[in-house]
Amino acid sequence: MAFVYFAFGQAAATRNSAQTAADAAALAAAQDARDQLREGWLDVILDPTQWNGFLEGRAFVKFSACQQAATFAARNGARISGGGCERFSGEYEGFSVTVETTGTEAQQATASANAVIEPKCHFKEPEVPAPEDTESEEPEEEEPEPEEEPEPITGLTCEGDAWTIDPDNPELPSVTDLFTVRLTGDDE
């Protein structure tokens, strides 16, 4: 009887180990993608017309994120298997990762996990006033206009906090202020 309890306990521990590895791998993929989003966004920070792919959590490279998933699976005694590491889209972008523990055949288990990148920010481009229409009868000699200082970029809101981007020293909120990474169930 003790042997049966031991075998069941060993199987449960192996399943738990596989699920831990799958969870860690899925979170690692999503966190890598999240970090890519912030770095890419910083590259185009002064051009708000390019922000959408970053704000929506879409502008990242799957390969890099899945490499991180494989690294974290290995750290937890597993390897990517089955469907592997797949990017998915839905309400949020994310990853589905399947792992298999690397023990003996009798001690192997397979588990899957999903993690999403949930944006916390939105951007509403400020309205640009219409240019004034001035007509004059005599053309005046035009003086060269001084170079205009770039205007601060407003309209970025993260969880209710408004952010202003200074063109002379452009900075974004921290990556954790921009996105939440979390595990999800299959029904999400």
C-alpha positions as CSV (number, residue, x, y, z in Angstrom):
1,M,0.0,0.0,0.0
2,A,2.9,2.4,0.8
3,F,4.3,1.8,-2.6
4,V,1.0,2.9,-4.2
5,Y,0.9,6.1,-2.2
6,F,4.5,6.7,-3.1
7,A,3.8,6.2,-6.8
8,F,0.8,8.5,-6.7
9,G,2.8,11.1,-4.8
10,Q,5.7,10.9,-7.2
11,A,3.3,11.3,-10.2
12,A,1.6,14.3,-8.6
13,A,5.0,15.9,-7.9
14,T,6.1,15.4,-11.5
15,R,2.8,17.0,-12.8
16,N,3.3,19.9,-10.4
17,S,6.9,20.3,-11.6
18,A,5.7,20.3,-15.2
19,Q,3.0,22.9,-14.5
20,T,5.5,25.1,-12.7
21,A,7.9,24.9,-15.7
22,A,5.1,25.7,-18.1
23,D,3.9,28.7,-16.1
24,A,7.5,30.0,-15.8
25,A,8.1,29.6,-19.5
26,A,4.9,31.3,-20.5
27,L,5.5,34.2,-18.2
28,A,9.1,34.5,-19.4
29,A,7.9,34.7,-23.1
30,A,5.4,37.4,-22.2
31,Q,7.8,39.4,-20.1
32,D,10.4,39.3,-22.9
33,A,7.8,40.6,-25.3
34,R,6.7,43.3,-22.8
35,D,10.3,44.4,-22.5
36,Q,10.7,44.5,-26.3
37,L,7.5,46.7,-26.5
38,R,9.0,49.3,-24.2
39,E,12.4,49.4,-26.0
40,G,10.8,49.6,-29.4
41,W,8.4,52.3,-28.2
42,L,11.4,54.4,-26.9
43,D,12.8,54.2,-30.5
44,V,9.8,56.0,-31.9
45,I,8.7,58.0,-28.8
46,L,8.8,61.3,-30.7
47,D,6.5,60.1,-33.4
48,P,3.1,59.3,-31.8
49,T,1.7,58.1,-35.2
50,Q,3.8,54.9,-34.6
51,W,2.7,54.2,-31.1
52,N,-0.3,51.9,-31.8
53,G,1.6,48.7,-32.3
54,F,3.3,49.3,-28.9
55,L,0.2,50.5,-27.0
56,E,-1.7,47.5,-28.2
57,G,1.1,45.1,-27.3
58,R,1.7,43.8,-30.8
59,A,5.1,45.1,-31.9
60,F,7.5,42.4,-30.7
61,V,9.6,39.5,-32.1
62,K,8.2,36.1,-31.2
63,F,11.5,34.3,-31.6
64,S,13.2,36.2,-28.8
65,A,10.3,35.7,-26.5
66,C,10.2,32.0,-27.2
67,Q,13.9,31.7,-26.6
68,Q,13.3,33.1,-23.1
69,A,10.5,30.5,-22.6
70,A,12.9,27.7,-23.5
71,T,15.5,29.0,-21.1
72,F,13.0,29.2,-18.2
73,A,11.6,25.7,-19.0
74,A,15.1,24.3,-18.8
75,R,15.8,26.1,-15.5
76,N,12.7,24.2,-14.2
77,G,13.7,20.8,-15.4
78,A,11.7,20.8,-18.6
79,R,11.9,21.4,-22.4
80,I,9.5,23.0,-24.8
81,S,7.4,20.3,-26.5
82,G,4.2,19.6,-28.4
83,G,2.8,22.9,-29.6
84,G,5.9,24.5,-28.3
85,C,5.8,28.3,-27.8
86,E,3.0,29.9,-29.8
87,R,2.0,33.6,-30.0
88,F,-1.7,34.2,-29.8
89,S,-4.0,37.2,-30.2
90,G,-7.3,37.8,-28.7
91,E,-8.4,40.5,-26.3
92,Y,-4.6,40.7,-25.5
93,E,-1.5,39.4,-27.1
94,G,0.2,36.5,-25.4
95,F,1.9,33.1,-25.5
96,S,0.8,29.5,-25.1
97,V,3.7,27.3,-24.0
98,T,3.7,23.5,-23.7
99,V,6.6,21.8,-21.8
100,E,7.6,18.2,-21.0
101,T,9.7,17.4,-17.9
102,T,13.2,16.0,-18.6
103,G,13.2,13.1,-16.1
104,T,13.1,9.4,-17.0
105,E,10.3,8.2,-19.2
106,A,8.4,7.0,-16.2
107,Q,8.7,10.4,-14.5
108,Q,7.8,12.6,-17.5
109,A,4.8,14.9,-17.5
110,T,3.5,17.5,-19.9
111,A,1.8,20.7,-19.1
112,S,0.7,23.9,-20.8
113,A,0.3,27.5,-19.7
114,N,-0.9,30.8,-21.3
115,A,0.4,34.3,-20.4
116,V,-0.9,37.6,-21.8
117,I,0.5,41.1,-22.1
118,E,-2.2,43.5,-20.9
119,P,-1.6,47.1,-21.9
120,K,-2.3,49.6,-19.1
121,C,-2.1,52.8,-21.3
122,H,-4.0,54.5,-24.0
123,F,-3.2,57.5,-26.1
124,K,-5.6,60.2,-27.4
125,E,-3.8,62.5,-29.8
126,P,-4.5,66.1,-28.8
127,E,-6.6,68.1,-31.3
128,V,-4.6,70.3,-33.5
129,P,-6.2,73.8,-34.0
130,A,-7.0,74.7,-37.6
131,P,-4.5,77.2,-39.1
132,E,-5.7,80.8,-39.1
133,D,-6.7,82.1,-42.5
134,T,-5.2,85.5,-43.0
135,E,-5.2,87.4,-46.2
136,S,-3.4,90.6,-47.0
137,E,-3.6,92.7,-50.0
138,E,0.1,93.4,-50.3
139,P,2.6,90.7,-49.9
140,E,4.8,91.5,-47.0
141,E,8.5,90.7,-47.0
142,E,8.7,87.5,-45.0
143,E,11.2,87.3,-42.2
144,P,12.6,83.8,-41.6
145,E,10.7,82.3,-38.7
146,P,12.7,81.1,-35.8
147,E,12.9,77.3,-35.5
148,E,10.1,76.2,-33.3
149,E,10.8,74.2,-30.2
150,P,9.1,70.8,-30.3
151,E,5.9,70.7,-28.3
152,P,5.6,68.2,-25.4
153,I,3.6,65.2,-26.4
154,T,0.4,64.8,-24.3
155,G,-2.5,62.4,-24.4
156,L,-0.8,59.3,-22.9
157,T,-2.7,58.0,-19.9
158,C,-1.6,54.9,-17.9
159,E,-4.0,53.7,-15.3
160,G,-5.5,57.1,-14.9
161,D,-2.2,58.9,-14.7
162,A,-1.4,61.4,-17.5
163,W,2.1,61.4,-18.9
164,T,3.8,64.2,-20.8
165,I,6.6,63.3,-23.1
166,D,9.3,65.9,-23.1
167,P,10.9,66.0,-26.7
168,D,14.2,67.1,-25.3
169,N,14.4,64.3,-22.8
170,P,11.9,61.6,-23.9
171,E,11.1,59.1,-21.3
172,L,8.3,56.5,-20.9
173,P,6.9,55.2,-17.7
174,S,8.5,51.9,-16.4
175,V,7.6,48.7,-18.2
176,T,5.4,47.7,-15.2
177,D,3.5,50.9,-15.5
178,L,2.9,50.2,-19.2
179,F,1.9,46.6,-19.2
180,T,0.8,43.8,-16.9
181,V,2.0,40.2,-17.6
182,R,-0.2,37.5,-16.2
183,L,-1.1,33.9,-16.5
184,T,-4.5,33.1,-18.0
185,G,-6.8,30.1,-18.1
186,D,-7.8,28.5,-21.4
187,D,-11.2,30.2,-21.3
188,E,-9.7,33.8,-21.5
